[in-house]
Amino acid sequence: MSALTETIPSPETSTTADGPLISVVSNRLLGARRKQGGLPTTGLVLSARVSGNADVFPDVLKLHVPEGSTIADVTHGKGVFWRKVDKAKYNLLATDIKDGVDCRKLPYADASVDSVVLDPPYMEGAVRGTAYDSGHKAFARYYGLNGAGCGSGKYHAAILSLYLDAAKEAYRVLRVNGTLIVKCQDEVSANKQWLTHVEIVNACAEMGYYAKDLFVVVRTNRPVSSRILKQVHARKNHSYFLVLVKRKTSAPNADVSREA
C-alpha cells in the first residue's frame, strides 16, 4: 500500500500549467460538463384533450407533418379538421365520396404524397339495415355507403373493413416515412365491446405501418340516449387520432380482414 501511495502525486504538491494534476486528469477523462438545452414550458402538445376535432387536428400536424407537405384528405367532407389550420402551409388534396372519389381507390400515383387523412364513418349503425330509420340516414347517404358498399362482413366488420381497405390504399400512395392520420372510435356492436383503435393499429402493423402516436379527443358535452333498458357498457365519449408511419419494408398484401 505504501508503494502505491508513493506513485500517486498529491494534488497539493503536484500541479501543471492547467491546474492541479488530478483535476486535469479528471476533466480529460470525463470531458467538459454537459449543458442541457431548452427552456421550461407548460405549452406542450398533450395526448388527451376535452375539445373538438378542429382544435386537436392542428396539433397532430404540428408534431407529425412538416409544413410544405402534400396531404391527401380522402374523407374531407366539409373540412371540419382544417378550420383552424393555415392551409397555405400545406399542399392539400381534398377529396370525398360525394365528389366521386372513394378513399379505397385514390387517383394518385404510388408513393406520391406525404400524408393521408382518413375519417370514414365509424358507427356500425351507418351500415346496418335499420340505421337508416334511426338517425344515421343522412350521415350514411352523405358518405355514399349505400352505393359504394363497405367490403366484407356486416355491422362492425363492415366498418373495420372500410378502414383497412382505405389504409391499404393509403399505403400505396404514401412515400416511405409518410404518415397516415386516422380518426376512429371504439364501439359496442351486437352487445360486444370492440376496441376499434386497437384493431386498426394491429392490422396496420401487418401492412407495414408503425404506430407512432395517439391523440384522445374527449367530447365537451354529455352523450344522450333516446331509450335504454339497462346499461352494460360505459358510453363512449371519446375518439382517437392515430398517427401511423409507413415503414421502408412491409407486407402490403397481407390478409388483414376481420370478422365480427
Secondary structure, DSSP 8 states (H G I E B T S, - for coil): -HHHHHHS--TTT-EETTEEHHHHHHHHHH-S-----S---S----SEEES-HHHHHHHHHHHHS-TT-EEEETT-TT-GGGTTS-GGGSEEEE--GGGT--TTS-SS-TT-EEEEEE-----GGGTSTTGGGTT-HHHHHHTTHHHH---SSSTHHHHHHHHHHHHHHHHHHEEEEEEEEEEE--EEETTEEE-HHHHHHHHHHHHTEEEEEEEEEE-SS----S--S---S----EEEEEEEEE-SS--TT-------
